[in-house]
Amino acid sequence: MVAQPTGRATLTREQPSTLLMLVVISVSRQNGSIGISVAKPQHNSSFTQTYASGKEARAVLLAFGIDEVTIDSYWKLLSQMGANEQLRFPPMNVPQDELFSHGFQV
């Protein structure tokens, strides 16, 4: 007996159970705090959360899957930039539940 395709995706053991979303993440300094913006590529709207400390913002970026070495290099550049200037990370896949848990309703 041959299984017929149903048109519905099913998860196997090899597939992750989380949905990934392709997003562009940006960071900026804003009056002593750090802003993180998330947007879908080729969309004009973005969602921004502000964090009182770099430590809080760093924890969010780590949760999104950005490694510490990359965050450190961006932090160095960010310290040399003016207020509200944004540094963009390359587009990346982030688990949708991580975005939602940090308040990003992309």
C-alpha positions in Angstrom: 0.0 0.0 0.0 1.4 3.4 -1.0 0.7 6.4 1.2 -1.0 9.2 -0.7 0.2 12.8 -0.2 -2.3 14.8 1.9 -1.0 18.3 1.1 -0.2 18.9 4.8 3.3 19.1 6.2 4.1 16.7 9.0 7.0 16.9 11.3 9.5 14.1 11.5 12.1 13.5 14.2 14.7 15.2 12.0 12.6 18.4 11.6 12.6 21.1 14.3 9.2 21.6 16.1 9.6 25.4 16.0 8.7 27.6 13.1 11.5 29.9 11.8 11.0 33.3 10.5 13.4 35.2 8.2 14.0 38.6 9.8 16.4 41.5 9.8 17.6 42.6 13.2 19.0 46.0 13.9 20.4 47.6 17.1 20.7 51.3 18.0 21.6 53.5 21.0 18.7 55.6 22.3 19.2 58.0 25.1 21.3 55.6 27.3 19.3 52.5 26.3 19.6 50.0 23.5 16.9 49.5 20.9 16.4 46.3 19.0 14.3 46.4 15.9 13.0 43.4 14.0 11.6 43.5 10.5 10.8 41.0 7.7 13.0 41.5 4.6 11.5 43.8 2.0 8.9 45.2 4.5 8.8 48.8 5.6 7.4 48.2 9.1 9.6 47.1 12.0 8.9 46.3 15.6 11.2 47.9 18.2 11.8 47.0 21.9 14.0 49.2 24.1 16.2 47.7 26.8 17.6 49.7 29.8 21.0 47.9 29.7 23.3 46.4 27.2 23.2 43.2 29.2 19.4 42.9 28.7 19.8 43.6 24.9 22.6 41.1 24.7 20.5 38.4 26.2 17.8 38.9 23.6 20.3 38.8 20.8 21.7 35.6 22.2 18.2 34.1 22.4 17.8 35.0 18.7 20.8 32.9 17.9 23.5 35.6 17.4 26.8 34.5 18.8 28.8 36.5 21.4 31.7 37.3 19.1 29.3 38.9 16.5 27.5 40.8 19.3 30.8 42.1 20.7 31.9 43.4 17.3 28.5 45.2 16.8 28.7 46.7 20.3 32.1 48.2 19.5 30.7 49.7 16.3 27.6 50.9 18.1 29.6 52.8 20.7 31.2 54.8 17.9 27.9 55.7 16.2 25.5 58.6 16.9 22.2 58.2 18.7 19.5 56.5 16.7 21.8 55.2 14.0 21.1 51.6 13.3 23.4 48.7 12.7 21.8 45.8 10.8 22.7 42.2 11.1 22.4 40.1 8.0 19.0 38.5 7.5 18.6 35.4 9.7 16.1 32.7 10.6 14.9 33.1 14.2 12.5 30.8 16.0 9.1 32.5 15.9 8.3 31.7 19.5 11.6 33.5 20.6 10.4 36.6 18.7 7.0 36.5 20.3 8.4 35.8 23.8 10.4 39.0 23.6 7.5 41.1 22.4 8.2 41.2 18.7 4.9 40.7 16.9 6.4 40.5 13.4 
